[in-house]
Amino acid sequence: MSFHQAKPEHEILYLDICQMLSKHGDLPARELLAVAANLVGKLVAMQDQRTMTPAEAMEIVAMNIEHGNKQVLDQLAASRGSV
């Protein structure tokens, strides 16, 4: 499976989700992670199994977890030492 660049509408959705999560900043990070993982599990279950296998869905999840993690690590590395 190849990586696809995010479309503008994907970025808008991402920013909307971030804004919603910021409203719940009093929850511990591990609880936010648990809720997000539960949502992802539900989204995987809702895929049309005529067009996507569970393995394909999990590959999409894994690839995007890795990509999101790399994006944050790259941002952190670029900000080190900056004022």
N, C-alpha and C positions, 0 to 999 in steps of 0.2 A: 504494500500500500504506500502510495506516495503522499508527501506533505503538500497541502494546498494553502496558499496565502489567504489570510482572513479577508473577507469582503467588508466594506464599510458598515453594512448592516450587522455583521458579526461584532464589530468593535462597539457599535451603539448598544447592542444587547449586553455585551460584557460590561460596559460602563454603567448601564442600568442596574445590573446585578450587583456591581460593586457599591453603587449608591444605596441599594436596598440593604446590603450587608452592613454598611456603615451605621445604619439605624440600630443595629443589634451589636454594637461594639462592646457592650458590657458582658456579652457571652464569652466564655473562654474560647481561645482559638481551637482547641481540640473539639469543642462542641460544634463550632461552625463547620469544621472539617467533617464531622460525623453527619451533620445535616446535609452538607453538599454531596457527600458520598451516597447518602440515601436517595437524594434527588437523582444523581447519575444512575444509580441502580434502577430507579423507576423509569427513567428515560430509555435505558437499555431494554427494559422489558416491553416498552411501548413500540419498539421498532417493528416494522412489517417484516416478518420472518420469511415472506415470499421473496423479498429483495435484499435482505441482509441476514446473515447467520449470526448467532450469538458470538461466535469467535470474531467475526468481522467487527461487530459492535465493540467488543472488548479491545480489539486492536486500535480502533479509533480513540477509545478512552485512554489507553496506555500511551499512545503517541502524543495525545494532547496534554496529558499530565507531564510527560517528559519535556514537551515544548514549553509549557507554561513555567515549569520549574527552571528551565534554562533561561527564559526571559527574565525572571526575577533575579537569578544569580548574575546574569550579565549586567542588569541595572545596578545591583549592589556593588559589583566589581568596578563599574564605571564611576560610582559615587564615592568610593573610598578616597579619603584625603581631600575631597572637595569641601568648600565652605558654603 
